[in-house]
């Protein structure tokens, strides 16, 4: 790819990455409720999901799509239910948080945050479908190293997406830290609503 082609690709990646979706809803809600470290764990999980789907695409997207297409709706609905469950848990516990040590104790571990981000990302079949339609446009049809090129393009996309996600984490973390303890219940309800909204978003998506 030439310099202008790389610039066009990077610009397209940026525009795609900044558009809110189920994964970004999770990242923002988690950061608002539990702070930047929890949001960073979500970002790491989503990046691991992107990496897995990029490898799958490089190995053989069409074969996978043909074999797995009948299960895409079930996977999508399972991911939507998972997001809604996380949101409902947050809403139901909105009256329990007292700030300080109580809130810190309820924060997810980095491992749990990573897993949440990973599961929400890979449970959205539209991500794989998008990558399958987007990345190959920048690879010559007869390229002998098409798989390696897709991996490289995917790595660039991940870098840009990770950067934009971290900007959201920084902004949400600052917003959460600026709120007083008296508003912690409202913050928790807002975070739970974001998660449930992300679940509805994922459930209502159509291929």
CORJO-V284354 format. One record per pair of residues at least 12 apart in sequence whose ideal C-beta (glycine too) atoms are under 10 Angstrom apart, sorted by the first residue. I is the first residue (numbers start at 1). GAP is how many residues later the second one is. Records with the same first field share a line. If there is no record, write none. Layout:
# CORJO-V284354
I=GAP ; GAP
This chain:
# CORJO-V284354
1=137 ; 138 ; 139 ; 148 ; 151 ; 152
5=133
6=132 ; 147 ; 150
8=130
9=125 ; 126 ; 128 ; 129 ; 144 ; 147 ; 148 ; 151
10=146 ; 147 ; 149 ; 150
11=149
12=122 ; 125 ; 126 ; 145 ; 148
13=121 ; 122 ; 140 ; 143 ; 144 ; 145 ; 146 ; 147 ; 148 ; 151
14=143 ; 146 ; 147 ; 149 ; 150
15=145 ; 149
16=114 ; 118 ; 141 ; 144 ; 145 ; 148
17=140 ; 141 ; 142 ; 143 ; 144 ; 145 ; 146 ; 147 ; 148 ; 150 ; 151
18=142 ; 143 ; 146 ; 147 ; 149 ; 150
19=145
20=148 ; 174 ; 177 ; 178 ; 181
21=99 ; 100 ; 103 ; 105 ; 106 ; 177 ; 180 ; 181 ; 184
22=24 ; 54 ; 57 ; 58 ; 60 ; 61 ; 98 ; 99 ; 101 ; 102 ; 104 ; 105 ; 173 ; 175 ; 176 ; 177 ; 178 ; 179 ; 180 ; 181 ; 183
23=19 ; 20 ; 22 ; 23 ; 26 ; 27 ; 56 ; 60 ; 93 ; 94 ; 95 ; 97 ; 98 ; 99 ; 100 ; 101 ; 104 ; 138 ; 142 ; 175 ; 179
24=18 ; 19 ; 22 ; 96 ; 137 ; 140 ; 141 ; 144 ; 170 ; 174 ; 177
25=58 ; 62 ; 95 ; 166 ; 168 ; 169 ; 170 ; 171 ; 172 ; 173 ; 174 ; 175 ; 176 ; 177
26=13 ; 16 ; 17 ; 19 ; 20 ; 56 ; 57 ; 60 ; 61 ; 87 ; 90 ; 91 ; 93 ; 94 ; 95 ; 165 ; 168 ; 169 ; 172 ; 173
27=12 ; 13 ; 14 ; 15 ; 16 ; 18 ; 19 ; 86 ; 89 ; 90 ; 93 ; 138 ; 139 ; 141 ; 142 ; 145 ; 167 ; 171
28=14 ; 137 ; 140 ; 141 ; 143 ; 144 ; 145 ; 147 ; 148 ; 162 ; 163 ; 166 ; 167 ; 170
29=13 ; 54 ; 57 ; 58 ; 61 ; 143 ; 158 ; 159 ; 161 ; 162 ; 163 ; 164 ; 165 ; 166 ; 167 ; 168 ; 169
30=12 ; 13 ; 56 ; 60 ; 77 ; 78 ; 83 ; 86 ; 87 ; 139 ; 142 ; 161 ; 164 ; 165
31=12 ; 82 ; 134 ; 137 ; 138 ; 139 ; 140 ; 141 ; 142 ; 143 ; 144 ; 145 ; 160
32=139 ; 140 ; 141 ; 143 ; 144 ; 145 ; 147 ; 155 ; 156 ; 158 ; 159 ; 162
33=57 ; 61 ; 64 ; 70 ; 73 ; 74 ; 75 ; 139 ; 143 ; 151 ; 154 ; 155 ; 156 ; 157 ; 158 ; 159 ; 161 ; 162
34=56 ; 69 ; 70 ; 72 ; 73 ; 74 ; 79 ; 139 ; 142 ; 154 ; 157
35=68 ; 69 ; 72 ; 134 ; 137 ; 138 ; 141 ; 142
36=130 ; 133 ; 134 ; 136 ; 137 ; 138 ; 140 ; 141
37=70 ; 71 ; 73 ; 76 ; 132 ; 136
38=69 ; 70 ; 71 ; 72 ; 74 ; 75 ; 78 ; 131 ; 135
39=74 ; 78 ; 126 ; 127 ; 129 ; 130 ; 131 ; 133 ; 134 ; 137
40=70 ; 73 ; 74 ; 77 ; 122 ; 125 ; 126 ; 129 ; 130 ; 133
41=66 ; 67 ; 68 ; 69 ; 70 ; 71 ; 72 ; 73 ; 74 ; 75 ; 76 ; 128
42=66 ; 68 ; 70 ; 71 ; 72 ; 73 ; 74 ; 75 ; 76 ; 78 ; 79 ; 123 ; 127
43=70 ; 71 ; 74 ; 118 ; 119 ; 120 ; 121 ; 122 ; 123 ; 125 ; 126
44=66 ; 69 ; 70 ; 73 ; 74 ; 118 ; 121
45=65 ; 66 ; 67 ; 68 ; 69 ; 70 ; 71 ; 72 ; 73 ; 74 ; 75 ; 76 ; 77
46=68 ; 70 ; 71 ; 72 ; 73 ; 74 ; 75 ; 76 ; 81 ; 112 ; 115 ; 116 ; 119
47=67 ; 70 ; 71 ; 74 ; 111 ; 112 ; 114 ; 115 ; 118
48=66 ; 67 ; 69 ; 70 ; 73 ; 74 ; 110
49=68 ; 69 ; 70 ; 71 ; 72 ; 73 ; 74 ; 75 ; 78 ; 79 ; 109
50=68 ; 71 ; 72 ; 77 ; 81 ; 104 ; 105 ; 107 ; 108 ; 111 ; 112
51=67 ; 70 ; 100 ; 103 ; 104 ; 107
52=66 ; 69 ; 70 ; 76
53=68 ; 69 ; 71 ; 72 ; 74 ; 75 ; 76 ; 77 ; 78 ; 79 ; 101
54=74 ; 77 ; 81 ; 96 ; 97 ; 98 ; 99 ; 100 ; 101 ; 103 ; 104
55=92 ; 95 ; 96 ; 99
56=12 ; 66 ; 72 ; 75 ; 76
57=71 ; 74 ; 75 ; 77 ; 78 ; 79 ; 90 ; 93 ; 94 ; 96 ; 97
58=73 ; 77 ; 81 ; 88 ; 89 ; 90 ; 91 ; 92 ; 93 ; 94 ; 95 ; 96
59=88 ; 91 ; 92
60=87
61=67 ; 68 ; 70 ; 71 ; 72 ; 74 ; 75 ; 89
62=70
64=64 ; 68
65=60 ; 63 ; 64 ; 67
68=57 ; 60
69=56 ; 60 ; 138
71=54
72=52 ; 53 ; 54 ; 56 ; 57 ; 135
73=52 ; 130 ; 132 ; 133 ; 134
74=49 ; 51
75=47 ; 48 ; 49 ; 50 ; 53
76=47 ; 48 ; 49 ; 50 ; 126 ; 127 ; 128 ; 129 ; 130 ; 131
77=46 ; 122 ; 125 ; 126
78=41 ; 45 ; 124 ; 125
79=40 ; 41 ; 42 ; 43 ; 44 ; 45 ; 46 ; 119 ; 120 ; 123 ; 124
80=40 ; 43 ; 44 ; 116 ; 118 ; 119 ; 120 ; 121 ; 122 ; 123 ; 124 ; 125
81=42 ; 118 ; 121 ; 122
82=34 ; 37 ; 38 ; 41 ; 113 ; 117 ; 120
83=33 ; 36 ; 37 ; 40 ; 41 ; 111 ; 112 ; 113 ; 114 ; 115 ; 116 ; 117 ; 118 ; 119 ; 120
84=108 ; 111 ; 112 ; 113 ; 114 ; 115 ; 116 ; 118 ; 119
85=110 ; 111 ; 114
86=22 ; 30 ; 33 ; 34 ; 105 ; 106 ; 109 ; 110 ; 112 ; 113
87=102 ; 104 ; 105 ; 106 ; 107 ; 108 ; 109 ; 110 ; 111 ; 112 ; 113
88=104 ; 107 ; 108 ; 111
89=103 ; 106
90=16 ; 97 ; 98 ; 99 ; 100 ; 101 ; 102 ; 103 ; 104 ; 105 ; 106
91=97 ; 98 ; 99 ; 100 ; 101 ; 102 ; 104 ; 105
92=96 ; 100
93=13 ; 92 ; 95 ; 99
94=90 ; 91 ; 92 ; 93 ; 94 ; 95 ; 96 ; 97 ; 98
95=90 ; 93 ; 94
96=89 ; 92
97=84 ; 87 ; 88 ; 90 ; 91
98=83 ; 86 ; 87
99=81 ; 82 ; 83 ; 85
100=81 ; 84
102=82
103=78 ; 81 ; 84 ; 85
106=82
116=79
117=48
120=75 ; 78 ; 79 ; 82
123=79
124=74 ; 77 ; 78 ; 81
125=77 ; 80 ; 82
126=76 ; 79 ; 80 ; 81
129=78
131=19 ; 22 ; 23 ; 26
132=18
134=19 ; 20 ; 23
135=14 ; 15 ; 16 ; 17 ; 18 ; 19 ; 21 ; 22
136=13 ; 14 ; 17
137=16
138=12 ; 14 ; 15 ; 18
139=13 ; 14
172=19 ; 22
175=12
176=14 ; 15
